[in-house]
């Protein structure tokens, strides 16, 4: 059984597995009020020289100040750029 917290989130194991598959496919994770109502978060992986995810970096912000659309466009672009710079410093070479 999946623990249910305040907000909007997968409520079954199969829904969680689908969300994880989507996260892997798009290359970033979203927390849209899953942890706290009114708060959203986006995260990207930090990769090592073997292209393994060894960490993640994220940005959190209130829905009242940044739309989810802006989070997934402008914020994501800058976050990905930063994630790639950190990954490069760890030996990752972009294909």
Helices and strands as residue ranges (DSSP letters): H 13-26, E 28-32, E 39-47, E 53-62, H 68-70, I 71-75, H 76-89
